[in-house]
């Protein structure tokens, strides 16, 4: 087998026929790595990045694995002066979750050591390697980390983020039985108020609401909690991406967007991806005027109920330790951000020195680093 590095648009486009089949055979099967998503991401952000796709082919020319990398700079903060190598959907203003190499499960020992050579082979073009949101349990993760340590300096895990999740039983009643009595009573009470006193109904994008209209309604609901500039989801490039994505994925069932409607108006919704047998809760939006009926939780209730009806097996709330995620879930999955720096790049050395000095200064003043507030879903579901 041999490694090729693809840096041109034609080579990227040529991978479309094999991309999704490789992803679905991989241990990490994420909607954020699906062809439609990464292609739309590239259309929006290609002016800020260069392709650096590692492709392993066998003797017959069959693609056996893909390292979906790009090289570019971040758009703000101290890192904007560094050239990063990272996942195609893992850098910039709109970043995905659960990112990894595309390697068939069980073949990592054979293919991954070849794929990770992209990092060393492209060393002249990057200052730092930043691989965000890699599942800690990924079979590729130890080999990626070993390559970072071999190729760069100060290699390690920068962040760990926890994704609250839970397995889906066959019925809503079976799910309710796994929850504490107080949680069950509150969900039943608020749902009863919604459906009887307020005469709320559930409308599904692609059925009662067209995909384009549904996406616009959802942006409006989401913006009631996260103004432009705070939620990366509401920035123009992200809105364009998701407006295009909904036209592709709502008809195929790969996107689930259900609304709670009261008097003909959308008052709550959950935007989720359905990839294979898992549901990924991506964003929430709800009208604060309905906080008295816990509209956020009611929107999650409608979303989970629909997922059970579809026969999905797991719900993943993605990163963020918010209360509603803890209340709905019982398990966690861990994502890690890994990085290493070029040993001889002045910019990389200066960045590391300044970061070390700042941490020492903050430690001396007993100041914890300010958390980065980032919207993956509304902070409260009430």
Secondary structure, 3 states (H helix, E strand, C coil): CEEEEECCHHHHHCCHHHHHHHHHHECCCCHHHCHHHHHHHHHHHHHHEEECEEEEECCCCCEEEEECEEEECCCCCHHHHCCEEEECCCCCCCCCCCCCCEEECCCHHHHHHHHCHHHHHCHHHCCEEEEEEEECCCCCHHHHHHHHHHHCEEEEEEEEEEEEEEECCCCHHHHHCCCCHHHHHHHHHHHHHHHHHCCCEEEEECCCECHHHHHHHHHHHHHCCCCECCEHHHCHHHHHHHHHHHHHHHHHCCEEEEEEEECCEEEEEEEEEEECCEEEEEEEEECHHHHHHCHHHHHHHHHHHHHHHCCCCEEEEEECCCHHHHHHCCEEEEEEEEEEECCCCHHHHHHHHHHHHHHHHHHHCCCCCCCCCCCCCCCCCC
